[in-house]
Amino acid sequence: MEQYYKGIILLKLYSLCRRLTPFSSRILLLFEPFIPFFVLLLLRRTLRNLKVKGTIDAYFIDIVRVSKLHYKVEVRFVLTLNQIGSLAFDLVNNLFRSLNND
């Protein structure tokens, strides 16, 4: 009996979601111009952590809106030769680990 009610509830939720989808997509498109701002915040936070750890020296981020739902993101890094070697070593290490785990 309990399984029956769960099925009915899921069916009603599914039909409600199907009816609200056109409206929710329109509402989400209203916030579309703010996407670069939020992406910039996330990128800055991640890159700031890498800078604090010493993985990179500096970074430059540029996000340009080309058209609706189309953005150009440019990220430039400033690295020393030691940092490049460290990143390459980590990359090779991770590659060998993934090959050994398979």
C-alpha positions as CSV (number, residue, x, y, z in Angstrom):
1,M,0.0,0.0,0.0
2,E,2.8,2.4,0.9
3,Q,4.5,1.7,-2.4
4,Y,1.3,2.6,-4.2
5,Y,1.2,6.1,-2.5
6,K,4.9,6.7,-3.3
7,G,4.1,5.9,-7.0
8,I,1.2,8.4,-7.0
9,I,3.3,11.1,-5.3
10,L,6.1,10.6,-7.8
11,L,3.7,10.7,-10.7
12,K,2.1,13.9,-9.5
13,L,5.6,15.5,-9.0
14,Y,6.6,14.5,-12.5
15,S,3.5,16.0,-14.0
16,L,4.0,19.2,-12.0
17,C,7.6,19.5,-13.2
18,R,6.6,19.0,-16.8
19,R,4.0,21.8,-16.5
20,L,6.5,24.2,-14.8
21,T,9.5,23.5,-17.1
22,P,8.6,26.1,-19.8
23,F,8.2,28.8,-17.1
24,S,11.3,27.8,-15.1
25,S,13.5,27.9,-18.2
26,R,12.2,31.4,-18.9
27,I,12.9,32.5,-15.4
28,L,16.4,31.0,-15.5
29,L,17.1,32.9,-18.8
30,L,16.5,36.1,-16.9
31,F,19.5,35.4,-14.7
32,E,21.7,34.4,-17.7
33,P,23.6,37.7,-17.9
34,F,24.8,37.2,-14.4
35,I,26.5,33.8,-15.2
36,P,29.9,35.4,-16.0
37,F,30.0,37.1,-12.6
38,F,29.4,33.8,-10.7
39,V,31.9,31.9,-12.9
40,L,34.4,34.6,-12.2
41,L,33.9,34.3,-8.5
42,L,34.4,30.5,-8.6
43,L,37.5,30.7,-10.8
44,R,39.0,33.4,-8.6
45,R,38.5,31.4,-5.5
46,T,40.1,28.3,-7.0
47,L,43.0,30.2,-8.5
48,R,43.6,32.1,-5.3
49,N,43.9,28.8,-3.5
50,L,46.5,27.6,-6.1
51,K,48.4,30.9,-5.7
52,V,48.5,30.5,-1.9
53,K,49.8,27.0,-2.2
54,G,52.6,28.3,-4.5
55,T,51.4,26.3,-7.6
56,I,51.1,29.4,-9.7
57,D,52.6,32.9,-9.3
58,A,49.8,35.0,-10.8
59,Y,46.7,34.6,-13.0
60,F,44.6,36.8,-15.2
61,I,40.9,36.1,-16.0
62,D,38.8,37.6,-18.8
63,I,35.2,36.6,-19.5
64,V,33.4,38.1,-22.4
65,R,29.7,37.5,-23.4
66,V,29.7,36.7,-27.1
67,S,26.0,36.1,-27.4
68,K,23.1,34.5,-25.5
69,L,24.5,31.5,-23.6
70,H,27.8,31.9,-25.4
71,Y,30.9,33.1,-23.5
72,K,34.6,33.4,-24.1
73,V,36.7,32.7,-21.0
74,E,40.4,33.5,-21.1
75,V,42.7,32.4,-18.3
76,R,46.4,33.2,-18.3
77,F,48.9,31.9,-15.8
78,V,52.3,33.2,-14.7
79,L,54.5,30.2,-13.8
80,T,58.2,29.7,-13.0
81,L,60.2,26.8,-14.4
82,N,60.1,24.9,-11.1
83,Q,56.3,25.2,-11.0
84,I,56.0,23.9,-14.6
85,G,58.2,20.9,-13.7
86,S,56.1,20.2,-10.6
87,L,52.9,20.4,-12.5
88,A,54.3,18.1,-15.2
89,F,55.5,15.6,-12.6
90,D,52.1,15.6,-10.9
91,L,50.4,15.0,-14.2
92,V,52.6,12.1,-15.1
93,N,52.2,10.6,-11.6
94,N,48.4,10.8,-11.9
95,L,48.4,9.3,-15.3
96,F,50.5,6.3,-14.1
97,R,48.2,5.9,-11.0
98,S,45.1,5.8,-13.2
99,L,46.7,3.3,-15.5
100,N,47.7,1.0,-12.6
101,N,44.2,1.2,-11.0
102,D,42.5,-0.1,-14.2
